[in-house]
Amino acid sequence: APPAGNRSGADQAFARGVEAQRDGKLSEAIAAYRAATQADPSHFEAHYNLGLAAFQTGRLADSLAAYENALALKPDSTDARYNFALGLKQGGYLLDAANELEQLVSGANADPRARLALANLYAQQLRQPAKAREHYTKLLEAEPRHPQADAIRRWLVQNPG
């Protein structure tokens, strides 16, 4: 993890970034978040929000780098790992995306949105229906009334194991 820096200055830049992002001024937000991460490289929220804003503007490489930094600071951040996985998928790094999503669904507190994203990734891009079936089934077991439950059940019928 990077060393702490000027947290006060970073917090001020971060606040400007949040305001700019809220106002839809993503370039200004990105500049402010970058300033925050330069002032204090250990500012998790600045790295995380930089990842979000960069992704929204299509700056995929910047987004992935920001999420990597955020995860170096907080490896257990579900949101950072999930968004990192989505960025990896967007960038065509499908196996890396699957690996990140697998981390989010391992254990008792599996993230349902990660489970769905992983199942979709296996079903659609990676063409691994057995793994897709496993994750779709686990999602339905955990959330039988999931908003995508009907579509998932149709897929399961159309793709018997």
NORJO-V189957 format. One record per backbone hydrogen bond with DSSP energy under -0.5 kcal/mol. NH is the residue of the N-H (numbers start at 1). CO is the residue of the C=O. Records with the same first field share a line. If there is no record, write none. Layout:
BEGIN
NH = CO, CO
END
This chain:
BEGIN
6 = 39
7 = 5
10 = 6
11 = 7
12 = 8
13 = 9
14 = 10
15 = 11
16 = 12
17 = 13
18 = 14
19 = 15
20 = 16
21 = 17
22 = 18
23 = 19
24 = 21
25 = 20
26 = 24
29 = 25
30 = 26
31 = 27
32 = 28
33 = 29
34 = 30
35 = 31
36 = 32
37 = 33
38 = 34
39 = 35
40 = 36
43 = 40
44 = 42
47 = 43
48 = 44
49 = 45
50 = 46
51 = 47
52 = 48
53 = 49
54 = 50
55 = 51
56 = 52
57 = 53
58 = 55
59 = 54
60 = 58
63 = 59
64 = 60
65 = 61
66 = 62
67 = 63
68 = 64
69 = 65
70 = 66
71 = 67
72 = 68
73 = 69
74 = 70
77 = 74
78 = 76
81 = 77
82 = 78
83 = 79
84 = 80
85 = 81
86 = 82
87 = 83
88 = 84
89 = 85
90 = 86
91 = 87
92 = 89
93 = 88
94 = 92
97 = 93
98 = 94
99 = 95
100 = 96
101 = 97
102 = 98
103 = 99
104 = 100
105 = 101
106 = 102
110 = 108
111 = 104
112 = 110
115 = 111
116 = 112
117 = 113
118 = 114
119 = 115
120 = 116
121 = 117
122 = 118
123 = 119
124 = 120
125 = 120, 121
126 = 121
128 = 122
132 = 128
133 = 129
134 = 130
135 = 131
136 = 132
137 = 133
138 = 134
139 = 135
140 = 136
141 = 137
142 = 138
143 = 139
146 = 143
149 = 146
152 = 148
153 = 149
154 = 150
155 = 151
156 = 152
157 = 153
158 = 154
159 = 155
END
